[in-house]
Amino acid sequence: DAEDEDAEDEDAEDEDAGSAPYLCEGQIRLLLESIGERPSDATFRMLVGGIDSDRDGRVTLEEFLSAADLILGRSPARVVLVVG
């Protein structure tokens, strides 16, 4: 029933509301594709494995920024994203 589905969606949103923002693997793949990168599945798994430090299948903003700092040679990734 549609009402039950709406209630389940709201419950899921409430559970996520207290957690840190994150990207799942599908979102990371879309992000890469949007900038013209299409890594092989093996390369993608290696990339995500190197970023997802707690191995929970989610890349938090902090994990993303830490990886970006390494890739950018310690350039201020946090400033680049904010000013961008």
Secondary structure, DSSP 4 states (H G I P E B T S, - for coil): -HHHHHHHHHHHHHHHHTSPPEEEHHHHHHHHHHTT----HHHHHHHHHHH-TT-SSEEEHHHHHHHHHHHTTS--HHHHHHH-
